[in-house]
Amino acid sequence: MNLILIPGLWLDASSWNDVIPDLERAGHRVHALTMPGVGAGAAASSDIGIADWISAAVSAIDAVSGPVVVVGHSGGGNVAWGAVDARPERVVRVIFVDTVPPPAGVGISEFEVVDGVIPFPGWDFFPDEDVEDLDEPTRARTVPLTGSVPARVPTDPIVLGNRARFGVPATLLMGSLDQETLESELDNWGPYGEEFRAIESVEVVRIDSGHWPQFSAPERLAELINAALTA
């Protein structure tokens, strides 16, 4: 199976390095992406938006033959869902890692813009439940893997228009939420809940991790991705 791995904000293809070996041992052809403009200054990235990230993911799908599974972590889940919207006939499953499929017209989130880009804010910026499983050596090792993000990417509204996306099976690998808890929370998330419930085949699996399992629990994450492909 071709696996397209899309990192979240501030990360590049190397963020999947600890997960890839187990996926390849399972026989998959893994294509980890670095999104346009990551680590670039404002002069080179000011025109890059979420549509350009989605186009990069679509190009990766078009570059391989046969069925494709798209995996998106965090903000990369928006990119994954946009790619599914563009190529539903090519994607046999989409896997969200600690995120949910976005409805049309929303962005990822807002972060402080510094010198025309959005730098990684540091691990201490995030809630304890997101980072408590990242020990100090892991934090020190992974900070150099981060790069700034083009200023428009997190806030650009995602454009979705192909209802065929709802026919692509979805797996949500959630750090601390099981299916019952997530569905209960989605009752309060308005259009996010509507988008989730429109998917014809969806499963939610708890990872038992924080928000970055590719760093804190890579073997567990690979195991669950592999399991989703045999579901």
C-alpha positions as CSV (number, residue, x, y, z in Angstrom):
1,M,0.0,0.0,0.0
2,N,1.2,3.6,-0.7
3,L,1.1,5.6,2.5
4,I,1.2,9.4,2.2
5,L,2.3,10.8,5.5
6,I,1.5,14.5,6.1
7,P,3.1,16.2,9.1
8,G,1.4,18.8,11.3
9,L,2.4,22.5,11.6
10,W,6.2,23.2,12.0
11,L,7.2,19.6,11.1
12,D,8.7,18.1,8.0
13,A,9.1,14.6,6.6
14,S,11.7,13.7,9.2
15,S,9.1,13.9,12.0
16,W,7.9,10.5,10.8
17,N,11.3,8.8,10.9
18,D,10.6,6.8,14.0
19,V,7.3,5.5,12.6
20,I,8.4,4.7,9.0
21,P,10.5,1.5,9.7
22,D,7.6,-0.4,11.2
23,L,5.4,0.6,8.3
24,E,7.9,-0.5,5.7
25,R,8.5,-3.8,7.5
26,A,4.8,-4.3,7.1
27,G,5.3,-4.0,3.4
28,H,4.0,-0.5,2.8
29,R,5.5,2.1,0.4
30,V,5.9,5.2,2.6
31,H,6.0,8.7,1.2
32,A,6.6,11.2,4.0
33,L,6.0,14.8,2.9
34,T,7.6,18.2,3.7
35,M,5.0,20.9,3.0
36,P,5.9,24.0,1.0
37,G,7.4,26.9,2.8
38,V,8.2,25.2,6.1
39,G,11.3,26.8,7.5
40,A,11.4,29.5,4.8
41,G,11.3,33.2,5.5
42,A,8.4,35.5,4.7
43,A,9.9,36.6,1.4
44,A,9.7,33.0,0.1
45,S,6.6,31.9,1.9
46,S,4.1,34.8,2.1
47,D,2.1,33.6,-0.9
48,I,1.8,30.0,0.4
49,G,-1.6,29.0,1.8
50,I,-3.4,25.9,2.8
51,A,-4.5,25.3,-0.8
52,D,-0.8,25.0,-1.7
53,W,-0.3,22.4,1.0
54,I,-3.3,20.5,-0.3
55,S,-1.9,20.7,-3.8
56,A,1.4,19.2,-2.7
57,A,-0.5,16.3,-1.1
58,V,-2.5,15.8,-4.2
59,S,0.6,15.8,-6.3
60,A,2.1,13.1,-4.1
61,I,-1.1,11.0,-4.7
62,D,-0.8,11.5,-8.4
63,A,2.8,10.6,-8.5
64,V,2.2,7.0,-7.4
65,S,0.2,4.2,-9.0
66,G,-2.4,2.1,-7.2
67,P,-4.5,2.7,-4.1
68,V,-3.4,5.3,-1.6
69,V,-3.9,5.8,2.2
70,V,-3.4,9.4,3.4
71,V,-2.3,10.0,7.0
72,G,-2.4,13.5,8.5
73,H,-1.2,14.5,11.9
74,S,-2.8,17.5,13.7
75,G,-3.0,20.4,11.2
76,G,-1.9,18.0,8.5
77,G,-5.3,16.4,8.9
78,N,-6.8,19.4,7.2
79,V,-4.4,18.8,4.3
80,A,-5.3,15.1,4.2
81,W,-9.0,15.9,4.1
82,G,-8.5,18.4,1.3
83,A,-6.5,15.8,-0.6
84,V,-9.3,13.3,-0.1
85,D,-11.8,15.9,-1.4
86,A,-9.7,16.3,-4.5
87,R,-9.0,12.6,-5.1
88,P,-11.7,10.5,-3.5
89,E,-11.4,7.9,-6.2
90,R,-7.7,7.3,-5.4
91,V,-7.8,7.2,-1.6
92,V,-8.9,4.0,0.0
93,R,-8.6,5.3,3.6
94,V,-7.8,8.5,5.4
95,I,-6.2,8.4,8.8
96,F,-6.2,11.4,11.2
97,V,-3.7,11.4,14.0
98,D,-5.1,13.3,17.0
99,T,-7.3,15.5,14.9
100,V,-10.7,15.5,13.2
101,P,-11.8,16.1,9.7
102,P,-12.5,19.8,9.2
103,P,-15.7,21.2,7.7
104,A,-15.5,23.6,4.8
105,G,-14.6,27.2,5.5
106,V,-12.5,26.7,8.7
107,G,-8.8,27.1,9.4
108,I,-6.5,25.1,11.6
109,S,-5.9,27.7,14.3
110,E,-4.3,31.1,15.0
111,F,-0.7,31.5,16.2
112,E,1.5,34.6,16.6
113,V,3.1,35.8,13.4
114,V,6.7,36.9,13.8
115,D,8.6,38.5,11.0
116,G,6.0,37.4,8.5
117,V,6.0,33.7,9.5
118,I,4.7,31.5,12.4
119,P,7.6,30.1,14.4
120,F,7.4,27.0,16.5
121,P,6.2,28.4,19.9
122,G,8.1,25.7,22.0
123,W,6.8,22.7,23.9
124,D,5.9,24.8,26.9
125,F,3.3,26.7,24.9
126,F,1.0,23.7,24.7
127,P,-1.4,22.3,27.3
128,D,0.0,19.7,29.7
129,E,-2.2,16.9,28.3
130,D,-0.7,17.4,24.8
131,V,3.0,17.2,25.9
132,E,3.1,15.4,29.2
133,D,4.4,12.2,27.5
134,L,7.3,14.1,25.9
135,D,10.3,13.8,28.3
136,E,13.1,16.3,28.3
137,P,15.4,14.3,26.0
138,T,12.6,13.9,23.5
139,R,11.8,17.6,23.6
140,A,15.5,18.5,23.1
141,R,15.8,16.0,20.3
142,T,12.7,17.2,18.4
143,V,12.9,21.0,18.7
144,P,15.6,21.1,15.9
145,L,13.1,19.2,13.7
146,T,10.8,22.2,13.7
147,G,10.6,25.1,11.3
148,S,8.5,28.1,10.8
149,V,5.2,27.9,8.9
150,P,3.9,30.3,6.2
151,A,1.7,32.9,7.9
152,R,-1.4,32.1,5.9
153,V,-1.4,28.3,6.3
154,P,-3.0,28.0,9.7
155,T,-5.8,30.6,9.2
156,D,-6.7,30.0,5.5
157,P,-10.2,28.5,5.3
158,I,-10.2,25.1,3.7
159,V,-12.2,24.7,0.5
160,L,-14.2,21.4,0.3
161,G,-16.8,20.7,-2.4
162,N,-16.8,17.0,-3.3
163,R,-19.3,15.0,-1.3
164,A,-17.6,11.8,-2.5
165,R,-15.1,12.5,0.3
166,F,-17.6,11.1,2.7
167,G,-17.4,7.7,1.0
168,V,-13.7,7.3,1.9
169,P,-13.3,5.2,5.1
170,A,-11.7,7.2,7.9
171,T,-9.8,6.2,11.0
172,L,-9.2,8.7,13.8
173,L,-6.3,7.8,16.0
174,M,-6.8,10.0,19.0
175,G,-4.3,10.6,21.7
176,S,-6.6,10.4,24.7
177,L,-10.1,10.1,23.4
178,D,-12.1,7.0,22.6
179,Q,-15.0,6.9,20.2
180,E,-17.7,7.5,22.8
181,T,-15.9,10.5,24.3
182,L,-15.0,12.1,21.0
183,E,-18.6,11.7,19.6
184,S,-19.9,13.3,22.8
185,E,-17.6,16.2,22.4
186,L,-18.4,16.6,18.8
187,D,-22.0,17.3,19.8
188,N,-20.7,20.7,20.9
189,W,-18.5,21.4,17.9
190,G,-21.2,22.4,15.4
191,P,-20.1,21.8,11.8
192,Y,-17.2,19.6,12.9
193,G,-19.7,17.1,14.3
194,E,-21.8,17.4,11.1
195,E,-18.7,16.7,9.0
196,F,-17.7,13.7,11.1
197,R,-21.2,12.1,11.0
198,A,-21.4,12.5,7.3
199,I,-18.6,10.0,6.8
200,E,-20.1,6.7,5.8
201,S,-17.4,4.5,7.5
202,V,-15.5,5.9,10.5
203,E,-13.7,4.4,13.5
204,V,-12.0,6.1,16.4
205,V,-9.1,4.4,18.2
206,R,-7.4,5.8,21.3
207,I,-3.6,5.9,21.2
208,D,-3.1,6.6,24.9
209,S,-0.6,9.4,24.1
210,G,-0.3,13.1,23.9
211,H,-0.6,15.1,20.7
212,W,2.7,14.0,19.2
213,P,2.7,10.1,19.2
214,Q,5.2,10.0,16.4
215,F,7.7,11.2,19.0
216,S,6.4,9.7,22.2
217,A,4.9,6.4,21.0
218,P,6.1,5.7,17.4
219,E,5.8,1.9,17.6
220,R,2.3,2.2,19.0
221,L,1.3,4.7,16.2
222,A,2.8,2.4,13.5
223,E,0.9,-0.5,15.0
224,L,-2.4,1.4,14.9
225,I,-1.8,2.6,11.3
226,N,-1.1,-0.9,10.2
227,A,-4.2,-2.1,12.0
228,A,-6.4,0.5,10.3
229,L,-5.3,-0.8,7.0
230,T,-6.6,-4.2,7.7
231,A,-9.9,-3.0,9.2
